[in-house]
Amino acid sequence: MEFLVNIRITWPEVSDDERRRAAELAASGTLVSIWRVPGRTGNWGLRHAADPTELHAVISSLPVWPWMDVTVHALSDHPVEPGPRA
């Protein structure tokens, strides 16, 4: 499944542990893409997981989990999707 995830962080700094964990998730294919919203302490990310339970386990494994406010949107194919993403 694909999920569009918005994470807002109330903690002022992202640690090296957070960057290391993000690199691990990208290498495993769980973290597909991530975008920063300029001027905000948060991001939007496209994530793959087998189901919502697996996604929760992945997100809650992040070192800054205690300082995160997370919104998750499950995604499905649109009937006019032009084709597979690169």
FIVEX-399693 format. One record per residue (C-alpha): residue number from 1; x, y, z; chain. Coordinates in nm, 4 decimals, decimal comma, padded with zeros to 6 digits. Layout:
// FIVEX-399693
SITE;NUM;X;Y;Z;A
...
***
This chain:
// FIVEX-399693
SITE;1;00,0000;00,0000;00,0000;A
SITE;2;00,1018;00,3592;-00,0503;A
SITE;3;00,0494;00,6302;00,2087;A
SITE;4;00,0916;01,0064;00,1946;A
SITE;5;00,2217;01,1020;00,5383;A
SITE;6;00,2437;01,4500;00,6877;A
SITE;7;00,4739;01,4776;00,9874;A
SITE;8;00,4943;01,7957;01,1931;A
SITE;9;00,7701;01,8052;01,4501;A
SITE;10;00,7381;02,0100;01,7676;A
SITE;11;01,0992;01,9434;01,8626;A
SITE;12;01,3293;02,2163;01,7254;A
SITE;13;01,6109;01,9990;01,5863;A
SITE;14;01,6442;01,6819;01,3816;A
SITE;15;01,9211;01,4598;01,5121;A
SITE;16;02,1779;01,2503;01,3270;A
SITE;17;01,9819;00,9459;01,4528;A
SITE;18;01,6780;01,0713;01,2604;A
SITE;19;01,8794;01,1163;00,9416;A
SITE;20;02,0329;00,7702;00,9827;A
SITE;21;01,6900;00,6078;01,0329;A
SITE;22;01,5488;00,7907;00,7273;A
SITE;23;01,8400;00,6589;00,5179;A
SITE;24;01,7640;00,3042;00,6387;A
SITE;25;01,3948;00,3408;00,5474;A
SITE;26;01,4848;00,4777;00,2034;A
SITE;27;01,7242;00,1884;00,1427;A
SITE;28;01,4535;-00,0628;00,2376;A
SITE;29;01,2011;00,0999;00,0008;A
SITE;30;00,9640;00,2078;00,2775;A
SITE;31;01,0423;00,5782;00,2362;A
SITE;32;00,9877;00,6504;-00,1340;A
SITE;33;01,0046;01,0318;-00,1406;A
SITE;34;01,0049;01,3116;00,1132;A
SITE;35;00,9431;01,6844;00,0781;A
SITE;36;01,0117;01,9694;00,3187;A
SITE;37;00,7595;02,2511;00,3490;A
SITE;38;00,9678;02,5719;00,3573;A
SITE;39;00,9458;02,7576;00,6861;A
SITE;40;00,7907;02,4658;00,8754;A
SITE;41;00,9303;02,1924;01,0978;A
SITE;42;00,7699;01,9081;00,9134;A
SITE;43;00,7499;01,7169;00,5893;A
SITE;44;00,5294;01,5230;00,3501;A
SITE;45;00,6412;01,1774;00,2451;A
SITE;46;00,5287;00,8986;00,0147;A
SITE;47;00,5689;00,5706;00,1986;A
SITE;48;00,5133;00,2049;00,1165;A
SITE;49;00,3944;-00,0458;00,3762;A
SITE;50;00,2026;-00,3739;00,3688;A
SITE;51;-00,0779;-00,2228;00,5786;A
SITE;52;-00,1518;00,0562;00,8284;A
SITE;53;-00,0123;-00,1496;01,1167;A
SITE;54;00,3254;-00,1858;00,9458;A
SITE;55;00,3271;00,1863;00,8621;A
SITE;56;00,2594;00,2717;01,2268;A
SITE;57;00,5483;00,0475;01,3353;A
SITE;58;00,7820;00,2212;01,0897;A
SITE;59;00,6787;00,5749;01,1831;A
SITE;60;00,6868;00,5077;01,5564;A
SITE;61;01,0421;00,3703;01,5168;A
SITE;62;01,1698;00,7179;01,4289;A
SITE;63;01,3858;00,8728;01,7010;A
SITE;64;01,1741;01,1911;01,7129;A
SITE;65;00,8455;00,9968;01,7466;A
SITE;66;00,7602;01,1592;02,0839;A
SITE;67;00,7677;01,5052;01,9214;A
SITE;68;00,5710;01,4186;01,6058;A
SITE;69;00,2145;01,4999;01,5039;A
SITE;70;00,1343;01,2624;01,2163;A
SITE;71;-00,1465;01,2639;00,9598;A
SITE;72;-00,1746;00,9625;00,7274;A
SITE;73;-00,3692;00,9381;00,4030;A
SITE;74;-00,4010;00,5916;00,2453;A
SITE;75;-00,3721;00,6193;-00,1336;A
SITE;76;-00,5284;00,4203;-00,4161;A
SITE;77;-00,4946;00,4362;-00,7921;A
SITE;78;-00,6871;00,7035;-00,9785;A
SITE;79;-00,8737;00,5910;-01,2922;A
SITE;80;-00,6930;00,8459;-01,5107;A
SITE;81;-00,3424;00,7771;-01,3742;A
SITE;82;-00,1202;00,8212;-01,6803;A
SITE;83;00,1079;00,5309;-01,5934;A
SITE;84;00,3601;00,3989;-01,3450;A
SITE;85;00,5742;00,6502;-01,1590;A
SITE;86;00,9458;00,6408;-01,2237;A
***
